[in-house]
Amino acid sequence: MLFRDEPNAAATVHDPAIQKAMFDLAAPKRMVGIATLDLGSSNYGAKNPILRLSDFSGKKLRINGTELERQKMAKLGATGIGMPLINRIAASEVRIRTMKIGSPRMSRIAGRTK
């Protein structure tokens, strides 16, 4: 996994060197970064465990289908297949390789608890 836990993720995102690297990405677009924050983790489910970033390579994952999500999957080496939330929940219920949104609210909607 990329981070050990949520506190480790937050500490990494707030590290001055990491912040500088993220802010430097905005500079060519004439933007100035002023803060970084952790919006929570994303959980991915698949038939085979996804433990490393390289585990995404070659997978087809169901996503919301926004351009940003498609680009994220492409950068990870996966293919994002856009589909509505209700279809992703149904697919996960029949154990098809799928992605689920990682928020506790979405887990409750899907009938799962952490």
C-alpha positions as CSV (number, residue, x, y, z in Angstrom):
1,M,0.0,0.0,0.0
2,L,1.1,3.5,-0.7
3,F,0.6,4.7,2.9
4,R,0.5,2.7,6.2
5,D,-2.6,4.5,7.4
6,E,-4.5,7.8,7.3
7,P,-2.1,9.6,9.7
8,N,0.8,8.5,7.6
9,A,-0.9,9.8,4.4
10,A,-1.7,13.1,6.1
11,A,1.9,13.5,7.3
12,T,3.2,12.8,3.8
13,V,0.9,15.3,2.2
14,H,1.9,18.0,4.7
15,D,5.6,17.3,4.4
16,P,7.2,20.6,3.2
17,A,9.2,18.8,0.4
18,I,6.1,17.1,-0.9
19,Q,4.1,20.3,-0.7
20,K,6.8,22.1,-2.7
21,A,6.7,19.4,-5.4
22,M,2.9,19.6,-5.6
23,F,3.0,23.4,-5.8
24,D,5.7,23.3,-8.5
25,L,3.2,21.3,-10.7
26,A,0.9,24.4,-10.7
27,A,3.6,27.0,-11.6
28,P,3.6,26.3,-15.4
29,K,-0.1,27.0,-15.4
30,R,0.5,30.4,-13.7
31,M,-1.1,29.2,-10.5
32,V,0.2,29.4,-7.0
33,G,-0.3,26.6,-4.5
34,I,-1.2,27.7,-1.0
35,A,-2.2,24.6,0.9
36,T,-2.4,20.8,0.6
37,L,-5.0,18.6,2.3
38,D,-6.0,15.0,2.7
39,L,-9.5,14.4,1.3
40,G,-9.5,10.8,2.5
41,S,-8.4,7.6,1.0
42,S,-9.8,5.7,-2.0
43,N,-10.5,2.0,-1.7
44,Y,-10.3,-0.3,-4.7
45,G,-11.7,-3.8,-4.8
46,A,-10.7,-6.5,-7.3
47,K,-10.6,-10.3,-7.5
48,N,-6.8,-10.2,-6.9
49,P,-5.5,-7.8,-4.2
50,I,-4.2,-4.4,-5.2
51,L,-1.4,-3.8,-2.8
52,R,1.1,-1.8,-4.9
53,L,0.6,0.9,-7.6
54,S,2.0,-1.6,-10.1
55,D,-1.0,-3.9,-9.3
56,F,-3.3,-1.6,-11.2
57,S,-1.5,-2.3,-14.5
58,G,-3.7,-4.0,-17.0
59,K,-6.8,-4.0,-14.8
60,K,-10.3,-2.7,-16.0
61,L,-12.0,-1.0,-13.1
62,R,-15.5,0.5,-12.9
63,I,-15.4,4.2,-12.0
64,N,-17.8,7.1,-12.0
65,G,-16.5,7.9,-15.4
66,T,-15.3,11.5,-15.1
67,E,-12.4,12.6,-17.2
68,L,-10.3,13.1,-14.1
69,E,-10.9,9.5,-12.9
70,R,-10.2,8.1,-16.4
71,Q,-6.9,10.0,-16.4
72,K,-6.0,8.7,-12.9
73,M,-6.7,5.1,-14.0
74,A,-4.6,5.6,-17.2
75,K,-1.6,7.0,-15.2
76,L,-1.9,3.9,-13.0
77,G,-1.9,1.6,-16.1
78,A,-5.5,0.6,-15.7
79,T,-8.6,1.2,-17.8
80,G,-11.4,3.1,-16.2
81,I,-14.9,2.0,-17.3
82,G,-17.5,4.6,-16.5
83,M,-20.7,3.4,-15.0
84,P,-23.3,4.7,-12.5
85,L,-22.9,4.1,-8.8
86,I,-25.9,1.7,-8.6
87,N,-24.4,-0.5,-11.3
88,R,-21.0,-0.5,-9.5
89,I,-22.7,-1.6,-6.3
90,A,-24.6,-4.4,-8.1
91,A,-21.4,-5.5,-9.8
92,S,-19.5,-5.7,-6.5
93,E,-22.4,-7.8,-5.1
94,V,-21.9,-10.4,-7.8
95,R,-18.1,-10.4,-7.2
96,I,-17.2,-8.9,-10.5
97,R,-13.9,-7.1,-10.4
98,T,-14.9,-3.5,-9.5
99,M,-14.0,-0.3,-7.7
100,K,-15.9,1.2,-4.8
101,I,-15.8,4.7,-3.5
102,G,-13.9,4.7,-0.2
103,S,-16.0,7.0,1.9
104,P,-17.8,5.6,5.0
105,R,-21.1,7.0,3.5
106,M,-20.7,5.0,0.3
107,S,-19.9,1.9,2.3
108,R,-23.1,2.3,4.2
109,I,-25.0,2.8,1.0
110,A,-23.5,-0.4,-0.3
111,G,-24.4,-2.2,2.9
112,R,-20.8,-2.6,4.1
113,T,-19.4,-1.4,7.3
114,K,-15.8,-0.8,8.2
